[in-house]
Amino acid sequence: MAKRTKVELESIVEIPLVESAIDWLIQKEINIYNLENGTKFKDINSMQKYTRNTSYSHYDFAISVLDWNENVWEVSRQLQIDIVSGQQEKPANVKSFIAFLPTRV
């Protein structure tokens, strides 16, 4: 099967909606951590700078959220490929798509 273009994928799996939902899912975890720990981490893109010093008090969170973020996006992309190739049925909606993604532990 030929590789699909981004436009074809968008029409099949609603990529913009899915990407927005994933961004929200990841930001939600950061926001929860901020509330519980009195921190003000801005977003996933700013987390890398908090992984330089292993003795930093929020180092473990920074590492875990970055690893989880990467895993979520890898699973999401593979799920999209599987949907396009017919190996996976298209979820009924974005919420159903998100249910396939890994949770942060």
NORBELKA-V723999 format. One record per helix or strand of 3 or more residues. SS is the DSSP state (hx for helix, st for strand). FROM is the first residue (numbers start at 1). TO is the last residue. Records with the same first field share a line. If there is no record, write none. Layout:
# NORBELKA-V723999
SS=FROM-TO  FROM-TO
This chain:
# NORBELKA-V723999
hx=6-13  15-37  44-51  59-85  94-98
